[in-house]
Structures are given as structure tokens and as C-alpha cells.
Amino acid sequence: MPARHKLLILDDEQDILDLFREFLTRLPGEPEIHTAINGARALALLESEPFSLLLTDLKMPNIDGFQVLTIARKKYPGLKTVVISGLGDEQTRSRAYSLGIDLFLEKPKSNKEINLFVDCIEALLNREEVGGFRGIQSKGISDIVQMECLSKNSTVLKIINGPMEGKIWIHDGDIMDAAVGELTGEAAFKKIFGWKSGHFENLPGDPARPRTIHNSYQGLLLDSAQSADESEGGEAPPAEAGAPAAPPATPLAAIARIKGVEFVVSMDTADAKKFDHWGAENPEKAAAWCQKTMQGFRALGEQLKAGPLNQLIAMGSQNNAAMISNASATKDLCVGFHRSLTTT
């Protein structure tokens, strides 16, 4: 029996998340569906457990969909990615495909479009299980190259785009060289990377090919994606050094298994600058707010002689927060959760 797929949907509107969750429950196999309302939450979930597919909007505050895709493609090369966006212009599509996504779908507006959307997701989930020809139109060049490199293959990818023909030499999973027209090396690879359609063949490997590319395949793909963005006039995703960091492995990530939890911040009661966090977009502000709130209520408890502070619940219009103090009062914990999750 095939394993149950895990799907992650990212959008900054809760109504949209609920709607797409409803759409995807129609998929056979009853996939396990998770949602994230911001980029930090999505990256934290991806870090905490394996997913089959990420569906993401693009236009979001703070960490947008392009930035999430840049990190996801680097850290999770086997993850299938789909953009679901209300922006259907060619520049947006090109920028998304340059990051190696599998599908770009506009948000459906009719029952016919909803059915087509569900069919596309089902086909993508089953693509590798049923086999078949892998072409540029169904798999981005980024996906093809990553597949060959991760498999430690030795091959020559011959890629044809209309009248143009390019080749990428791969040996034992390392990209050795590329050529198209008079270009060779990284310049040729970046030229091929920008092609959006065509077909390819796997030719026998050529270990005697002189090596002109010394960048890792991950670094080369990220550089090529950024170059494609800049050449198209769009705002490129931040380079690796400036990109929003994916959350480090932390025991707090286990909280992801509690449905409805949005973020966790654990901080020193005396110094809010000493903290650990999972899934928080603004952990510094959350830690400072929690410390100030807890200190205020501790002082009030001492004045009222009410005993040690154990827990505070703050209720908001969309999200709530629980602040918890341990027995030694050296650490405070702030947990943000969706209003649908109770604390009982």
C-alpha cells in the first residue's frame, strides 16, 4: 500500500487556506493536509517532518513565496512544488519556473477550474509512481539536473529548445561542463537554465570531458535562478548570505505535530535576548513582549500575594497566545496558536 502523501499549503489568508484544504480532500488516498499562514511557519513545518508537496502563494508579507521556494528547493530537492497565485503574468510565471517549480496554477474561480486544479495535483503526486517520459514541459531543468546529481549519475543531458541545442555534462553527480552555441561552462548552463520549454535526451556519460564548472550543483542552480530573475527585470530572491534562514533543528519543532500551533518562543526570564524559537516571523518582538507581560503579571501576583505565576492566555481576533512559566522561573514559553485550538 503506497504511503500517505503529506501536503503543505502556504497562503497568508486563512479563508484561502481553508478553501484549498477543502479542494484537496477530494484527492484519492486521503492525503494528510497541513497549512501555514506565513513563510516562517511553512519553513518550520518543512524542517520538522517530510512532505510530498508544497503549494504556495507568492505575494505575502515578510517572507514571500519566492523566498520560501528558494530555500525549499535548496534544502528539500525531492519536494514537489506548486505555485497557486492570482498573478498570472508571464514575468511572474518565468520567475517561478526559474526556481524549479513543478507547476504554476492560477487560483481556480469556477467548478471546472477547481476540478482541473485537483486533477493537476493528483497527476503531479503520481508522476514518478506511474513512470513515463520526463520532459522540460512537465519537469523544470532544475528538477532534472537535481535528479541526476542526487542519483550520482554520469550522463550528458542534451536539451533542445526550438532551433537551439545545449548539453550539460554530469559525472558521478557533479556538473562538469555545459555548452550552447559559442558559450561554455557556467555561462552556457545559465543560458540553458532560462529555457522554459523543449525536450531532452539522456546520452551516455563522457568522463573525458574537461571540467570547467567547479561550483556545486546546488550553488549553480541558485546562482542561475538569481541570474534569470535579474535578467527578467524582477526583484531577485536574496542571495544565500542574505536570505531568510530556514529554522535550525530544535526540540521546539516537535510542537508542529499539534494542529493549530503557529509558533513557539522560549526565552530567559531575565534576558529576552536569550531565546530559541520555532516558526515565529518576529521572534525578537515576541520574546520582548512575552517577557514584559510575564514580568508585569509576576509583580501583580506578588502585590496580591497570589502565589507564583503559572500561565497566561491572551485572546486575539484570529490568533491566541499562551505564556507558560516553569517551576524554577528561569525560562518562559510563549506559544501562539490559531483561535480554533483550545487550551483545555
C-alpha positions in Angstrom: 0.0 0.0 0.0 1.5 3.4 -1.0 2.5 5.8 1.7 0.0 8.5 2.5 1.1 11.8 1.0 1.6 14.9 3.1 0.7 18.2 1.6 1.6 21.7 2.8 -0.4 24.8 1.7 1.0 28.2 2.3 -1.1 31.4 2.0 -1.4 34.5 4.1 -5.3 34.4 4.1 -6.9 31.9 6.3 -10.1 31.7 4.2 -7.9 30.7 1.2 -6.2 28.0 3.2 -9.5 26.6 4.3 -10.8 26.6 0.7 -7.8 24.8 -0.7 -7.8 22.3 2.1 -11.4 21.5 1.1 -10.4 21.2 -2.6 -7.6 18.8 -1.8 -9.7 16.5 0.4 -11.1 15.2 -3.0 -7.8 13.6 -3.8 -7.7 9.8 -3.7 -5.6 8.3 -0.9 -6.9 10.9 1.6 -3.6 12.9 1.9 -2.6 14.5 5.2 -3.0 18.2 4.7 -1.2 20.9 6.7 -1.5 24.7 6.3 0.8 27.6 7.1 -0.3 31.3 7.2 3.2 32.7 6.8 6.6 31.8 5.3 8.3 31.2 8.7 5.6 28.7 9.7 5.9 26.9 6.4 9.7 26.6 6.6 9.4 25.4 10.2 7.0 22.7 9.2 9.2 21.6 6.3 12.1 21.3 8.8 10.1 19.3 11.2 8.9 16.4 9.0 8.9 15.2 5.4 6.3 16.4 2.9 5.4 15.2 -0.6 4.2 18.5 -1.9 4.3 22.3 -1.2 1.6 24.5 -2.6 2.3 28.2 -2.1 1.0 31.7 -2.9 3.7 34.2 -4.0 2.6 37.6 -2.7 2.9 37.6 1.1 4.4 40.0 3.7 7.8 39.5 5.2 8.9 36.1 3.7 7.2 35.8 0.3 6.6 32.7 -1.8 9.7 33.2 -3.9 11.9 33.2 -0.8 10.3 30.1 0.6 10.7 28.3 -2.8 14.4 29.4 -2.9 15.1 27.8 0.5 12.9 24.7 -0.1 14.5 23.9 -3.5 17.9 24.0 -1.8 17.1 22.1 1.4 14.5 19.6 0.1 15.3 18.8 -3.6 12.8 15.9 -3.6 9.9 18.1 -2.6 7.4 18.7 -5.4 6.4 22.4 -5.6 3.3 24.1 -7.0 2.6 27.9 -7.2 -1.1 28.8 -6.7 -1.3 32.5 -7.5 -3.7 35.2 -8.6 -0.7 36.7 -10.6 -0.8 35.0 -14.0 1.5 37.3 -16.0 4.4 35.8 -18.0 7.1 37.5 -15.9 5.8 36.0 -12.7 5.5 32.6 -14.3 9.0 32.8 -15.7 10.4 33.8 -12.3 8.6 30.9 -10.6 9.7 28.3 -13.1 13.3 29.6 -12.9 13.3 28.3 -9.3 12.5 24.8 -10.5 8.8 24.5 -9.5 6.7 21.7 -11.0 3.5 23.6 -11.7 2.2 27.2 -11.8 -1.6 27.3 -11.4 -3.8 30.3 -11.1 -6.3 30.2 -8.3 -9.4 28.5 -9.6 -12.6 30.5 -9.9 -15.2 28.0 -11.2 -16.1 24.4 -10.6 -14.5 23.4 -13.9 -11.2 25.1 -12.8 -11.4 23.5 -9.4 -11.7 20.0 -10.9 -8.8 20.8 -13.2 -6.7 22.0 -10.3 -7.4 18.8 -8.3 -6.6 16.7 -11.4 -3.3 18.5 -11.9 -2.2 18.0 -8.2 -3.2 14.3 -8.4 -1.2 13.8 -11.6 1.9 15.5 -10.1 1.7 13.4 -6.9 1.5 10.2 -9.0 4.0 11.2 -11.7 7.0 9.3 -10.5 4.9 6.3 -9.4 3.5 5.7 -12.9 6.8 6.5 -14.7 6.7 7.9 -18.2 8.8 10.3 -20.2 10.2 13.2 -18.3 10.2 16.4 -20.4 11.1 20.0 -19.8 7.4 21.0 -20.0 6.5 18.7 -17.1 9.7 18.9 -15.1 11.8 22.1 -14.8 15.5 21.9 -15.8 16.3 22.5 -12.1 14.4 19.3 -11.2 16.1 17.2 -14.0 19.6 18.3 -13.0 18.9 17.7 -9.3 17.6 14.3 -10.0 20.7 13.3 -12.0 23.1 14.8 -9.4 21.3 13.3 -6.4 21.4 9.9 -8.1 25.2 10.3 -8.6 24.6 9.6 -12.3 27.1 10.0 -15.2 25.3 11.3 -18.2 25.1 14.0 -20.9 21.8 15.9 -20.9 21.0 17.0 -24.5 18.4 19.7 -24.3 16.6 21.1 -27.3 14.7 24.4 -27.3 13.3 25.2 -30.8 16.3 25.7 -33.0 18.7 25.8 -30.1 20.6 22.8 -28.6 22.5 22.7 -25.4 24.4 20.0 -23.4 25.2 19.5 -19.7 27.9 17.1 -18.8 27.4 15.3 -15.4 29.9 12.8 -13.9 29.2 10.9 -10.7 26.6 13.5 -9.7 28.9 16.6 -10.4 28.2 19.1 -13.1 31.4 19.2 -15.2 30.6 21.4 -18.2 27.8 22.9 -20.3 27.7 24.2 -23.9 25.2 26.0 -26.1 26.3 27.8 -29.2 29.6 29.5 -28.5 29.1 29.6 -24.7 30.6 27.0 -22.4 30.8 26.5 -18.6 28.6 28.4 -16.2 27.5 30.9 -18.8 26.2 28.1 -21.0 24.5 26.4 -18.1 22.7 29.7 -17.1 21.6 30.1 -20.7 20.1 26.7 -20.8 18.5 27.2 -17.3 16.5 30.1 -18.7 14.7 27.9 -21.3 11.1 27.3 -20.4 10.1 24.6 -22.9 11.5 21.9 -25.2 12.7 18.3 -24.7 15.8 16.5 -23.6 17.6 13.2 -24.0 20.0 11.3 -21.7 23.2 10.5 -23.6 26.0 8.2 -22.4 28.3 9.9 -19.9 31.7 11.3 -21.1 34.2 11.1 -18.2 36.9 12.5 -20.5 35.1 15.9 -20.8 37.4 18.6 -19.3 35.8 20.2 -16.2 35.1 23.9 -16.5 32.4 24.1 -13.7 33.7 23.8 -10.2 30.6 25.2 -8.4 28.4 22.6 -6.6 25.2 21.8 -8.4 23.2 23.4 -5.5 25.2 26.6 -5.8 25.0 26.6 -9.6 21.2 26.2 -9.6 20.7 29.0 -7.0 23.1 31.3 -9.0 21.3 30.5 -12.2 17.9 31.2 -10.7 19.1 34.6 -9.4 20.6 35.5 -12.7 17.4 34.6 -14.5 15.4 36.8 -12.1 17.7 39.7 -12.7 17.7 39.3 -16.4 13.9 39.4 -16.4 13.9 42.7 -14.5 12.2 41.2 -11.4 13.3 41.5 -7.9 15.6 38.6 -7.3 15.3 36.5 -4.2 18.1 37.3 -1.7 21.4 35.6 -2.1 22.2 32.7 0.2 24.0 35.0 2.7 21.1 37.4 2.9 18.2 35.0 2.5 15.9 34.4 5.5 17.4 31.4 7.2 15.5 28.2 7.5 14.9 27.5 11.2 17.6 25.4 12.8 16.8 21.9 14.1 15.4 22.4 17.6 13.3 20.4 20.0 10.6 23.1 19.7 9.9 21.8 16.2 8.1 18.8 17.7 5.3 21.3 18.5 4.4 21.2 14.8 2.6 17.9 15.4 0.0 19.8 17.4 -2.6 21.0 14.9 -3.2 24.7 15.2 0.1 25.8 16.8 1.6 28.7 14.9 4.9 29.5 16.7 6.8 28.8 19.9 9.3 31.1 21.6 11.3 30.0 24.7 13.3 32.7 26.5 15.3 33.5 29.6 13.1 35.3 32.1 15.8 37.8 32.9 17.1 38.5 29.3 14.6 38.3 26.4 17.5 38.5 24.0 18.4 34.9 25.0 15.7 32.9 23.3 15.0 29.9 21.0 12.1 29.9 18.6 10.2 27.8 16.1 8.0 29.2 13.3 8.0 32.9 14.6 8.3 35.6 12.0 9.4 38.2 14.5 10.9 36.2 17.4 12.7 39.2 18.9 9.4 41.2 19.3 7.6 38.1 20.6 10.3 37.4 23.2 10.3 41.0 24.4 6.5 41.2 24.6 6.3 37.9 26.5 9.0 38.9 29.0 7.4 42.3 29.6 3.9 40.7 30.0 5.1 38.0 32.3 7.2 40.4 34.5 4.1 42.7 34.9 1.9 39.9 36.0 4.5 38.4 38.3 4.8 41.8 40.0 1.0 42.0 40.3 0.9 38.5 41.8 3.5 39.5 44.4 1.4 42.5 45.4 -1.7 40.4 45.6 0.2 37.6 47.3 -1.4 35.2 44.8 1.5 32.8 44.6 3.8 32.1 41.6 2.6 32.8 38.1 1.9 29.6 36.1 0.1 30.5 32.9 -1.4 33.4 30.9 -3.8 33.2 28.0 -4.1 36.2 25.6 -7.0 36.0 23.2 -7.0 37.8 19.8 -9.4 38.1 16.9 -7.6 35.5 14.8 -4.7 34.1 16.9 -4.2 33.5 20.6 -1.1 33.1 22.7 -0.4 31.1 25.9 2.5 32.1 28.1 3.8 29.5 30.5 6.4 29.7 33.3 8.3 26.7 34.6 8.7 25.9 38.3 12.2 27.4 38.6 11.0 30.6 36.8 14.3 30.7 34.7 12.5 30.1 31.4 9.3 31.4 29.9 7.5 29.8 27.0 5.2 31.6 24.6 3.0 29.5 22.3 1.0 31.1 19.5 -2.0 29.1 18.3 -4.9 29.5 16.0 -8.2 30.5 17.6 -9.7 27.1 16.6 -7.3 25.4 19.0 -8.4 25.2 22.6 -6.1 25.2 25.6 -8.0 22.7 27.7 
